[in-house]
Structure formats: structure tokens, C-alpha cells
């Protein structure tokens, strides 16, 4: 039986391999470009040779990590290697034949500006309107001799008699009134006596005990006290609670009945955390019930709870509903939908509220002019103050959107593929963009696209695979180089293929352009300095300045190839700047800075800025051996924190932070001179700031965010000063850490123990290199 299963699995594997091979051959053949027919030897011999005529790299369609400088067979599967032909137009371009385009079923749509609708769906149930509940209480202590309403569900009107109560206290108060009235008749006239109206005082006491004016007049005319009082209903509605029985003794303030006005109801619903961006006070809500299938009821959002339910990750949303016909019943289940029309910047648009004034507690009150709410008396407020945007005639108010299927998500960013117009054969370019929130079937675009761009909505995964085969940057290989993705195993693995855009260090640049590139990298340094100071406003401003600096670079003097390389870096750095300007806390600032610094390092290497003396190249400094030995003090606490995080042990990580503080303060730098001493002063300040952030961390997420900065700083020290250690050190990198932005760390061996995921993804790493 086992042999049969194995044979079946082997056949299935072979069938899958053949299918993938066919697709791989088709893509690879299309990447080769048109070949010259063998019979047309004249055309081939007279054609002028070009730099792209001979392929520089050959690869395997099934195993793209295989890279050779000439034709041959794949050492893994034996298939013929195919040439990787450079596509025209940019770093992320790929050209395919029309036949392969049909095979891939590539479809495109233009990027447009349009108002999109986010449908927020909620469930909940109908409840009483708390503001319309009335409690009938005993105004005097006594005995309930008669309850006129003896079961719940009875409808009562305002003024209906509800209970008949015997009260000794009431009897005494009536005697006081009768005595006061009689004494007024026989009292001699006196200014002093006239100033004291004993009868009025007695009347007021009876009013406070719940006696009506009519009953007080009857007592004065009868001149005889009664020991019973009738309690009347102050409101009309349905009796929903009967809290006492006939014969019960009650004290002043005890509840006897609860009456609810069911002409107005509340609908209490749960909204998911991810939908809160589209909800506003006063929005119209449509809902249906099981009792009346197909019938739609309407109400308005009257309250959004400011506190999130930690267990369900939802927020309570209350809707006010009119129920004059009484068809809706409390405790009915409802399904509701809010249709939010989205404008630019993720704002909610409601043209019907243009110039309107709304009741701050009663959203059903909408007026054309300012005034007071007729229900609660509070001043009306403008609709715009509640988060609305009224109709805007400008097209700029419409958000830039793409279909959901066009985006290959990599966190808060995404890869999209654009069709290059007027190309001789179907050509597509990958582009990293920054996404806004999702609204229905669309994503709002923050940066990276323009109106009219043709984005691929079907076949984009196949195009991404074609770029990966070509060793170009793709979703799976953001920095290019082929190899595909990262390792979830545990084996030692070095980076495959190296950096696709490296190899141009030492190139000659125009002085003006070189200065602009140095200023760009310097803007990244400024971000790092602002992060060390933990000043959010400065961090956002530093990211903004980076975006302005990138836009100011004039790349026209570059060759076409290098101009394409600059466009790649300009795209990446501009996305970093856009995302960095919107940060609200330090934790995402740390993550965005790490990826920005990585982009700046690659830019430095690509354009040879290290030879201009820029610090980001981190050229080793000449320092005494004793100082390198001093730096080894940092390693034990660093390694302890990393091991604790890989075990998901926050307490152990926090305990090791104290050792880091002591190590930083104990390093003796007296042997350093001039530039090395200045550099160490700056790095020591960075270490102290990072150690303080680790000390203030309260959970695993904040610890890991700060540990990423510490790892980056440790690697900087290793490259700048060198660290003497009696055992090997390995640099590891996880491409998935922090929502796909990636992060590095250091270990003493090559067995992957990921501190950024811990036990959930302990072996995730795409790079393991000995320092």
C-alpha cells in the first residue's frame, strides 16, 4: 500500500514538474526576444552588434537560482539553460510576446480618480432608548394597597393611575396643611405673621411628596386628611417592568414600574476596528430584520463608543431609529450597512450635508441654519466639524484608486505592474507604491502612481515570477538577484546572486549630481538623528525633507542605464518619505528608518559615494586593538536579549537590558584619537538612546522594534571599528520582519533563531553570513 502511494505521489510530482516546465519555457522564450531565421544569413551578418546581443547571464526556467555566464545544462534538473535578456526601459521591466500575454491572460485597467464607496457591514440588536425610559417610584414610604397595572406589556398614557399607596407620612403632611389653613382664618393681622405663610409651606411639602395641585385643593376643601395617595404615570409608553406586588412595603424612592416609550428605539451594533475609518456621527444606516425580510429600515449613527472591546476588536455603534408604527421590537436582531463615499485622503464625503447644521446629541435633527436642538437645547454644529467633507467640484477631491486585484501586498506598500504604452511588444514595469486604506473593491493610493497609468489586474503574479527569473527586483526578491524569497528552514544560506544593481562603485559623476546624492544620503542621516532624539515632529519633518531632496536630484547627466537605476532608488526613497510623514508613534518610525537606511546604503554602493568620503559606506577606522576588545563588552547583553526574544521571553530580555546599560557606560575609549574619538562619541550616544528605549519597552513588540535598532548599531560598530571576539559572529537577515521591511541581527553560530518572530517563525532568514 505504501509503495502504491509513493508511486502515485511520484507521478503527481512529475506531472506538476512538466506543467511548470512548459510555463517556464514559454516565459523564458519570450524573454529571449525574436530570433533570426537561419535562412536569412545576410541580415544576421550585416546587423550591427549591440551590447545586448549576447546574453551575459544564463539561468534555468525551473531553478532561477542557477546563474551561469554561458549556455549549458541545469545541474539540478538537466534542462537547457536559457539566456536572461535585459528588458528595455528600467530596472523592473519585462517584455513578453503576444502569445505569452494571451497564455498569461494579462489584463489592465487605467488608474483613475473617482469617489469610491466603502460598505461597512454590522450586526446587532434593537434596544430601548435609554433617554425615553421612565421609572415610577414611591414618593412616600408606605404600603401598596392597589396596583392598577398588574402585568408587563400594558400600554399606558401620561396621567394614567398606576398605584394606590397607604402612607402614614402622607397623613401627617395633610394634617399640617389643614391646620395651617384653619389657623390662617383665625390668626390676628400682623406684618410679621403675614410674612410667614404656613399654609403655602405645607402645600409645598405635599407637592414634594407627589401630590398634585388638584389633590391639594380637594384636601383643603374637604378639611379631612386621607391616608392613601394615587400615583400617576408621568409618561406614556409600555410597562416593561413590574418591580413590586400588592401589599409590599416601599420606602421613598423605591421603583414600582418601568415605562418605555417605544416610538423611539436604539439599535446597538458592533463595528470592526478596521471599519472605523469610514464611520461618522450622523451617517445614515440601512438595516433589515428577520421579522420583515426584504424591508429596509433607516436610522442615523448617534454614538460611536470611544473604547474598543479588546476581546472582539469591535466598537459599539448606536443608531437612533423612529418607530411610530411600533413594528420594531427590542431584542430583534438586525443586519446593517453604512455606505461611506470616500474622497481624497480617505475622507468621508456626504454632499447632502453641505452647509447643514446637526444636533450634537440627536443626529436626526438636521437644519439649514444654526440654532439650538429642539430636543436637548444644545447648539447645533456644522457637519464639517463631525468629520464630513461636503461636495467638492474639483477633480483633486477624488481619490486616486486601483482595484484590489492590482496590488501585490508587501505590508503597507504594494507592488503593481504597469503596461508601458507604445512598446514594440507587450512590456510591463513593476513599481512599488504606498497604499492608503481599502474601500470596498479598491485601494486608495498615497504615492507611486498617476492618473491614466495602466495597471495589471490579472496576471501580475506571473509577471512577478518572470522578473524573478530575470534576477530583477520583484515582490519575492525586493533587491533582485534571483533565488526567490527566504528560507523557513534552518540551514545555513548565503545570499543568492548578490545585489542585482551593484558593481558601479567608483564611477565618475558630475560634481553637481554627486553633491545632490550626498545630500540625499545626508537627509537619511538626519532622520536617524531625529529618531535618536525620539521627537515625532522632527522625525516627520526629516522624512518630508528627504522627499523634497529626492525630487530635487537632477539625473539627466546620467547614462540611460544609470538613470534607470536612479529612478529605482528615487521610487523607494520617495515611498519611505511618504510613509514616514504619516507616523504617529516611534515604533513604526524605527521600522521605516531601517528600510530607508538600507536603501541609502545601496544607493551609496551603487553610485560609488563611498569614495567621496561619506560615512554611510562605513569604511573601517584605524583604532587600537584594546578598544576593539573593549567593544566586546556589548556582545554578552546583546546576545542575551536576542536569545530571549527568539524564545518569546520578554522578562528575560528586559533583565538583560540592565547589562547593556552597564556595558555601554564601562567602555574605555581613552585610546581613540581625533576622527575615531568623534565617531565613537556619536555611536555611544546612539547606543545610550537605544538602550533607554529598550528599558522603556513593556512588551515583545516594542522590545523587538528597539532590538532591530540595536542590531543595526552593532553592525555599524563592527564595520566601523571592528570587534575582537574569541568566537565567530554571523549576520542574519529576515525579509519578513516588521511587515516585510526586513531586519538583521547577530548570532555566534549559523543556526537560525529569529528574534523578530520567535517560536512562530523561528527559522525565517534569507541571509546567514559570517562577519
N, C-alpha and C positions, 0 to 999 in steps of 0.2 A: 504493500500500500504506500509506504514512504517513497519507494523508488518511482511509483506512478506519479505521485505528487511532484517529486523532483523533476521528472521528465516534462510534466505539464508546465511547471514554473520555467524550465529552460526554454521550452517552445514559446511561452509568452514573452520571455525576455528577448529572444531572437526577433520575434515579430515587432516588438517595440523598438529594438535597435534598428531594424530595417526601415521602419517608418521615420524615425528621427534622421536616419542617414539620407533618405530621399529629400526631406525638407532641408537638411544641411547642404546637400549638393545643390539644391535649387538656389538657396541664398548665396552660397559661395560662387556658383557660376555667374549669378547676376552681379556679384561684386567684382568679378574679373573684367567686366566690360566687354564690348564687342570684339570678337577675334577676327583676324584677317583670313579670308578664304585661301586655301592652299594654291588654288589655280591662279590667283591674282598676284603673281610674284613681282610684277613691275611696280604695283602700288606699294607693296611692302618694302621694296628695296629703295624706292625714291623718297619714302616718307622720312621727314626729319626726325631724328631721335629726340626724345624728351626725357626729363628726369624721372617721369612717372612710367616710362615704357617698361622698365624692368622692375618687377616686384622686389622689394628689399626684405620682406618677411613672408614666410610661408607657414600655414597653420593647418590643423585638422578640423574638419567640419564637426566631428563628433567630440573632439577633445581640444578645445580652443586654447588650453594652457600650453600646448605644444607650440613652440616658436622656433623656426629654423631660418637660416639665411639662404636656403636654396631648396629646390624640389626634392622629393623623396617620399618615403613611406612613414606613416604614423607608427611610432614604437609601441603604442598601446594596442591599436586595433588593426594596423596594417593598411589602412586606407591611404590613398594618394593624398599628399599634402596639396593645398590649394593656395594660390597667392592672395595676400591681403593687399588689395589695391586702394590707395588713398583716394577718398572721395573729395570732390571739389567743393569749396565753399566754406569749410570751417572744421573745427576740431571734432564736432559731434555729427557730421553729415554722413549719410549713407545713400547710395544710389542703387536702385534695383531695376530690373527690366519690367516691361508692361505685363509680361506673362506672370512673373513672380508677384507683381502687385495684385493681379487677379487671384492668384493662389492664396496670398495673404488676406485677401478681402479687405484691403486698406480703404477706410472711409474717412472723409474730412468734413468739417463744418467751419464756417468763419467765426472768429471771436467777435462778439457783439456787445454793445451796451444796451441793456434792457432792464426794465423792472422785473424782478422775479418774485415768485410767491413761495414763502415758506409755510407749509401746512403743519401746524403744531397740533398733534392729536393728544387728547387727555381722556381719562376716565374718572368717574367719581360718583357721588350720590347727592340727592336733594336733601336739604336740611331746613330747619326752621330759621326764620330771620330773627336773630337774637334781639334786634332792636324793636321787634314787634311783639315780644313776649311780655305778658303781664302776670304778676303774681298777686293773688287775692289773699291778704293776710288779716290776722286778727289785730284790730287796733286797740283792743282792750283785752285784759285777761278775763276768762270766764269759761262757760260750758256750752258746747254746741248742741242746742236742743233740736235744731232742724237744719238739714242740708237740702236745699231745693233742687240742686243738681246732684244726682246720686250716681252718675256713671260718666266715664270719659267719652269724648267724641261728640258731646252735645254742643250745638251752636247756640251762643248767647249773644245778645245785643248789649250795647252800652247802656247801663242803668238797670238791667235786669237784676232781680233779687237773687242772691246766691246762698246766704246762710242766715240763720236766726240764732243769736247768741245771748245767753244769760250772763250778766256781769254785775257783781257787787260794786265794783269801781264805778261803773256807769250810773248805778243807782245813787251813789253818794254825790256824784257830779251834778246830777239832775236836782237833787235836793238843794245843793248850793245855789243853783240858778233860781229856783223857786223862792228860796229865802231872800236872795238878793233883790228879786223883782218886788216882793212884798215889802221889803224894808225901804225901797225907793219911794213907795207910796206914802209911808208914814214918817219918813225922815224930814226933820226941820231944814229949812233953807239955810245954806251956809256956803260961802265961797270955797272953803277948804273941803267940805263934804262933796260939793259938786265936782271937784277935780278928781275924785275917786269914783269911777263908775264900776261898782261891784258887779252889777248885772252883766256888763259887757265882758268883764274878766271871766265870769262863769260861762258865758256863751263861747268865748274863745277856747276855753278848756274843753267844752263839748265838741267843738269843731275838730280839735286835735285828736279826739277820741273817735272821729269818723262819723259824727252825727251831722246830717245835712241841715241846711237852713230851714227847710220845710219842717223837719222833725223838731228843731229847736222852737219854732213858732208854736207847734202843737203842744209842746211841753209847757210853754208859758201860758197858753190859753187854758189848758187842762188843769194847771196848777197841781198836778199829781205826777210824781215820778213813776217811771216804768223800769222794770228790771231786765228787759230784753231790748235788743237792737237788731235791726236787719242790715246785713252787709250787701252792698250793691256792686255790680261789675263795673270797673272803670273803663273797660274797652269792650269792643265786640270781637268775636272770634270763636275758636273751637277750644273746648276744655280738653287739654291733653294730659292733665294730671289731677288726681283727686287724692290729697295727702292726709285727710282726716275723715273720721267716721262720726256719726251722730252719737252724742254722749261723751265725746272726748273733751278733756280739759285742755285749753290752749292758753298760752301766755302772749303778751303783746309782741307782735312781730312774727308769730308762727304762721307758716304758709298753710293755706287751706286748699286753694286751687291754683293751677297754672293755665292761663288762656293764651292761645297763639292766634295771631292774625295771619291766615294762610293766603291772603290776597297778594302777599309779597313773600318770596322764598329766596333762599340761598342755595347755590349749587357749589359744593366743595369738591375740587378736583385736584389731581396730582400731575404736576408738570415735571418732566425730566430736566436735570441740570443743564444738559446740552441745548435745551429749547428756550432757556430763559432769555437769550439774546433777542428773541423775536416777540416777547410778551410785553405789553404795555397796559398801564391802568386806563380803563375806559374803552378797551378794544371790544368790538362786537364778537360774540361767541355763538356758534350754532351747535345745538346738541339734539340728540334723539334719545328716546326711551324704549324699553321693551314693551311698555303698555300700549304705545301708539306707533307701531312700526311704519316707517316712511314719512312720518310727520316731523317737521323740523321746528324746534323752538329756539328762541333767541334771547340773549341777555348781554350784559356788559361786565367786563372784568372790574371788580370793585376793590379787590385787595390781593396783593402778592406777598406772601409771608416772607419776611426778611431773613428767616432762619431755615437752613437746609436740613432735611432729615438725613442724618448720617447713615442710617441703616439702608434706606431705599434710594438715596441720592435723588430725592424728589423734593419739590417745593409745593406747598398748598396754595392753590389759586381759587379765589372766591368770586362767584358770578352772581349778580343780582338779577332776579327774574320776576316779572309780573305774572300773577296767577289769578286774575279776576274771575275766570270761569271755574276755578277750583279743580281743574283736571290733573294738575301735577300734585303728587303726594310726597311728603317727606319719606326718606329712605328709599325712594326709587333710584335705581342705577341708571347712569347716563353715559353716553359716549359723545365727546365734544370735539370740535375742531375750530382752530383760530387760523384765519388766512391772513398772514402778515405780508404786505407788499414791501419789498426791500429796495431801498435807494442806495446810492454810493456811500461807501464807508460802513455798510451794514446797518444803516439807519432804517427805521420803520416809517413808511410813507402812508398817510391817510388823507387823501385830498378832501374828503367830506368834512374834515375838521379844520379846514383852512379858515383862520380868523375866528374860530369858535372859542367859547368860554365854558369850562366844565366844572361841575361841583366836585370839590376835593374829597368828599366822602360819599357822594351819590352820583356815580358816573352817568346815570340816566338823565341827569339834568345837563342839557347842552343848550347854551344860549348864544345869540349873535352879538350880545353886548355884555360888558362887565356888570356885575351886580352881586347880590347875595343869594345863596342857595335857599330856595323856598322851604326846604325840609329841615336843614340844620342851622341855617342862618350864616354859615361861613362864606367868606368872599369867594366868588368863582375865580378860577385860574385859567390862563391861556393854555391851549392844547400843546403848544411847543414846549412848555415847562414840564410836561409829563413824558417827554422823550419822543414826541412825534415830529415828523417832517411833513409839512404841507406840500401841495403840488408845486413842483419846480419846473418851469418851462424849458430850462437849459438841458441839453443832452448830457452835460457833465454830471448832472444829478443821477443819471442812470449808471448803475454799477457795471464794470467790465466783468463778464461771466464766461465760463466754459462749462460744457456738460461734464457730469461726474465721470463718465467713462473715458474722458480725455486725459485724466490725471493719473499718473503712476505715483502713489503717495510714498514719501520718504520721511514722514513726520509732519511738521508744519509747512514743509515745502513739498514740491512735486516735480516730476519730470514729465514734460509734454513733448510731443513731436509735431513739428510744423512742416508743411509741404512748401518747398521752395518753388515759387512760380517761375514760369518761362524756362525751366530746365529742359535739356535735350531728352532726358529720360527721367522717370519718377525719382525725385531726390527729396530727402527728408532730413531735418535738422533737429536734434534733441536740444532742449532748453530747460534749465532749472528755473522755477518760478516760486514766488511766495504766495500761498493761498490765504484767503480770508475764510470766513465761516461758510458752511454748506447751507444752502437754501433750496430745499426740495431736490430737484434733479440737477442743480447747478452749484458750482463753487464760485464764490467771489474771488477775483484776482487782485492781490495787493500790488504786485510788481512782476515784471518779466514779459508781459505780452502787450500788444497794441491791438486796437480795433481793426478788424479786417484780416488778421493773421489766420491762416488755415491750420487748425489743429486736428490731429488724427484722433478719431473716436473709436475706431476699430482697427486692430492690427498693430497697436502701439507696442504690445509686449513682444511681438515678432521683430519689429524694428529694433527694439532694445537689445534683443538677442543678436541681431546682425551687427550692431555696434560693438557688442561684447566680443564677438568673433573677430572683429577688426581691431581689437585691442584699444578701442576708443572709450572715453568716459560714457558710462551708461548708468541706469538705475542700480544694477547689481555691482558694477565696478566704477564708483564715482570718480576715481582718479585715473581710469584707464588701465592698460597693461594686461587685459585679458585675465584668464584664470577663473573668473566668475565667483564672486561672493566671498563668503567667510566660512570658517571651519567651526563646526559644533562638536567635533571630536575632541581628542586631547593630544593628538600627535603634534610633534614639532613641525612647524611650517614656516618657511621664509616667504617673503612677498614674491609673488609670481610676476616676472616680466619687468619689474621695476616701474618707474614712473614714466608714463607714456609721453609726457611733454618735457622730459629732462634732456640734458645734453647740449644746451646752448649757453652754458656758463662761459663767461669770458668774452662774449660777443661785444662788438663795438656799438654803442648807442649814441645818438646825438645828445649833446650836453643838456639841452632843454628837456628832452624827453627823460633822460636819466634822472635829472633833478625832480621831475614830476613823479616818477616811480618811487624815488626815495621818499618824497613827501607822502605818497600813498601808504608806504610801509610805515612811515613815521606816524601816520594817523592811526594805524593799528596799535602801535606802541602807546599812543595816548589813551586808547580805550583800556589797555591793560593797567595803566597808571590810575585811571578813574575807578576801575574795579577794585584795585588795592585800597583805595580810599572809601569804598563802599558807599559812594554818593550816587544815588539813582539818577538824579537830574543831570549830573555831569556825565554819567555813562550814556544816557540817551543823547546828550548833546555831542559826545565824542563819536557815536555811531552816525549821527547826522552829518558831522564834518567829514567822516570817511566817505559817505555817499557823494558829497559835494566835490571832494578831492578826486574820486574816481571819474566823475563826469568831466572834470577839468583836464584830464590827461589827453593830449593830442597825439594819437598813434599814427597819423598819416605818414611820417617819415619811415615807418617800418615796412619791411617786405610783406607780400601778401600772406605768406605762411605765418610770420611772426605777428602780423596784425590779427590773424585769426586766433592766435594764442592769447593775445591781449584781450580780445573780445570775450574769450572764455573766462579769464580772471576778472574782467570788469563785471561780467554777469554774476559771478559768485560773490565778489566783494559787495556789489550793489545789493544783492539779496541779503547779505549779512547786515548791511547798514539799515535796510528797510525793517528787517525783523528786530534789530537791536533798538530801534527808535520806539518800539511799542512795549518794551519790557515794563513789568510792574513790580518785580521782586528781583533780588540778587541771584537767586538760583538759576533762572533762565539766562541771566546776563553772563554767568560763568560759562554755561554751555555754549552760548553763541560766540563768546570770545575765543574759546578753544578752537572752534572750527574756523573762525576768522583768522586767527594766528596761523593755523595750518595753511590756509590759502595764501597768506602773506609769505610764509616760508617757501612755498612752492613758487610763488612769483619771484622771490629773491633768487632762487636757484635757477629758474627758467631764464631770467634776463641777466644773470651774472652780476647782480648788485653786490654780492659779497666782496668783489674785487674793488668796489668803491668804498669799502670800509664800513658797511652797515652792520650794526650789532646783531641783526636778526639772523645772519648767517652763523653766528655763534662760533667764530673761529677760536681755537684753543688759546688761552693766555699762558704766558710763561710764569709759573708760580712755583715756589719751593715745594719739595716733596712733603715736608712737615705739614704744610697747610692742606694738601690733598689728604693726608692722613687724618687731620682734624675733621674734615668733611665726613669721614666715615661715622662720626657720632650720629649723623642724621639717619643712617640706614636702619639700625635696630628699631627705633619707634616707627619709622615709615613702614618697614616690612610688617611690624606687628599690626598696624592699622589696616594694611592691605589684607592680611590673613583674616583678621576679624570680620572685615566687610565681605570677604568671599564666603565666610561661614554665616553671614546674616546676623552677626553678633554685635549689636550696637553698643552694648555696655562695655565689651572688651575694647572696641575701637575708641570709645570715649576715655577709657582708662589709659590707653597708650598715648593720648594727646598730651598728657602732662609730661611724659618723657620727651616728646618732641619740643615742647617749650624749653625744657632744661637743656636739650642738645643744642638748640639754636643759640641760647644765651651763653653756652660754655665754649663755643668755638673761638679759638685764639687766632686772630688774623694779624698779629704784630709783624709776621714775616712778609706780608704783602707790601708792595711798593706802588706808588703812582696809579697807573691805569687799573691794575689789578685790584688795588685797595678801593678805588672808587667803584669799580664794578661789584665788589663784594658788599660794599655798603648798600648799594641798591638792591642786590639779591637778598641780603639779610632782612631788609625792610619788607620785601615781598614775603619771605618765609614767616616773619612775625605776624603779618596780616593774615596769611593763610592759616597759621596755627591758631590765631584768635577766632577765625571763622569756624574752624573745627571744634574749638572749645565751646562755641555758642550753639553748635548743632544739637538738635534734640531728637532726630530720628534718622533712619537709614538713608532716606533720600537726600537730606541736607548734608549728611556726612559724606556720601558718595560724590556729591557735587563739589564739595571742598577738597576731597581727596584727588579728584581729577586735576584741580589746580596745583595741588602739592606734587603730583606726579609730573606734571609739566615743568614745574620749577626744579624738581630733582634732575630731570633730564637736561634742563638748561645748565645746571651746575656741572653735570657730568661732561657736557660738550664744551663748556667754557673753561673749567678748572681741571677737570679730571678728578676721579675719586679713587683713592687707593683702597682696595679691599682684598681680603685674603681668599675670596671665592668668586666664581663667575657671577656676572649680573646679566639679566636678559630683559630686553624691552619687548613688551607685548602690546597689541592694539586690538580693540574691539570695535568693529564698524557700526554696531547696532546701538551702542550706549547712547543714552540721552536722546532718544527719538531719532536715531540714525545719524547723529552728528559725529559719533565716534569719540574714543578716548584711549589714552595709553596708560601703562603702569609698568612697574619694575618688579621682578622676582629674582630669586637666587638660583632658580632652575627653570627648565623649559616645559614643565608640566603645567598646563593652563589652569589657573584658578582665578576666574573673573571676579574682581571685587565690585563691579558695577551691576551685576545681576545676581551674584551669589548662587545659591543652590538652584534657582530657577533656570539658569543657563550658565552653569559653571565653566563649561569648556568652550565658550564662544570666543574666538580670536581668529583674525586673518593675518596676523604677523607675529612671529616669535623670532627675535634676532638677538644674538649675543652682542653686548655693548663692547 
